[in-house]
Amino acid sequence: MAILNITSDSFYSESRFEDFEKIHAYLQQCESLGVQFIDLGAQSTRPGFTAISSSAQIEKLSPILAYIREKFPMLYVSVDTSCPVVAEWALTHGAEIINDIEGGRNTPAIWEVCAKYNAPYIVMHSRGSGDQLHEKSEYQNITVDVLHELSELVSNIKKAGVKDIIVDPGFGFSKSLRENHELMANLRFFQLFELPILCGISRKSMIYNTLNKTSETALNGTTALNTFAILNGANFLRVHDPEEAMEIIRLLNSK
C-alpha cells in the first residue's frame, strides 16, 4: 500500500505531492512495480497536526481521486480519514477502502458508511483524538491491551455490518518508543483475529529515534522492520518507498 499524501505538512517531506506531474510519475512507478493499493490522505496526522474540515479534505481529495480513477483504473484507492462525511464522499467517487486512524472510536458512524457501500475498513489502534493521538498512554501490557481494545472495536464494526476488516496495531500512535518495539516483536499474536494485518511503520520515529537518524535517512531501518512484519503475519505494508517494499515481497515469495 503506497502512500500518496496531498498535505503540505506530512512528517516525511519527500512523501508530499503537490503537482500532477509528480503524482503521475509516482503512480506510474507504483503500477509498474506491481503495487495494488494507494493510500490517499488529505489530513496530516503527524505529531502536532492541525485538523482540517471535511469540506477542506474533500476539496483536496477531489481532483486527485478523479485523476487516479481516470489514469490508473487498476489501482485500488484507500482514503485515509476518520470523518464519515469524507468517507461517504470518497466511496461514491471511486475509492474502495477507508483507512481510519481513530478506528471509529470517536465517530462510529463511519462504520455504517462502510457497511452501506460494502467497503473494506482498516481499523487502527489509537487512543484519544485530534492532536492527542500521539500522546503517550498508560498500558498494563501493551500487546494484551491493544489486542483487547482492537477486539472490542472489531466486534462493534462487525455489528455495524462491515464485512471486510483489516487490523492495524497503530505503530507510532499513543505508544512510547519501547512499546512500539514490543508490539512489533509480538506482531504474530494479531493473527488471532483471523483478519488481514496492516503495518504502517514507514520512516516513523520508532525507527529513526532508535537509530539516531531522521525520517529522511530511515529507509534501511524501515526495510528491516517491514521484512520482520511480513515474516510475522503482516498482509499489507503501508509505505513511502514502494520499490524497496516490493523487493521485500518478491524476495520472500521467491520460493
Secondary structure as GFF3:
##gff-version 3
##sequence-region A 1 255
A	DSSP	beta_strand	2	5	.	.	.	ID=ss1
A	DSSP	three_ten_helix	13	15	.	.	.	ID=ss2
A	DSSP	alpha_helix	20	33	.	.	.	ID=ss3
A	DSSP	beta_strand	37	41	.	.	.	ID=ss4
A	DSSP	alpha_helix	54	71	.	.	.	ID=ss5
A	DSSP	beta_strand	76	80	.	.	.	ID=ss6
A	DSSP	alpha_helix	84	91	.	.	.	ID=ss7
A	DSSP	beta_strand	97	100	.	.	.	ID=ss8
A	DSSP	alpha_helix	109	116	.	.	.	ID=ss9
A	DSSP	beta_strand	121	124	.	.	.	ID=ss10
A	DSSP	three_ten_helix	130	132	.	.	.	ID=ss11
A	DSSP	alpha_helix	142	159	.	.	.	ID=ss12
A	DSSP	beta_strand	165	168	.	.	.	ID=ss13
A	DSSP	alpha_helix	177	185	.	.	.	ID=ss14
A	DSSP	three_ten_helix	187	193	.	.	.	ID=ss15
A	DSSP	beta_strand	198	199	.	.	.	ID=ss16
A	DSSP	alpha_helix	205	208	.	.	.	ID=ss17
A	DSSP	three_ten_helix	215	217	.	.	.	ID=ss18
A	DSSP	alpha_helix	219	231	.	.	.	ID=ss19
A	DSSP	beta_strand	236	237	.	.	.	ID=ss20
A	DSSP	alpha_helix	242	252	.	.	.	ID=ss21
###
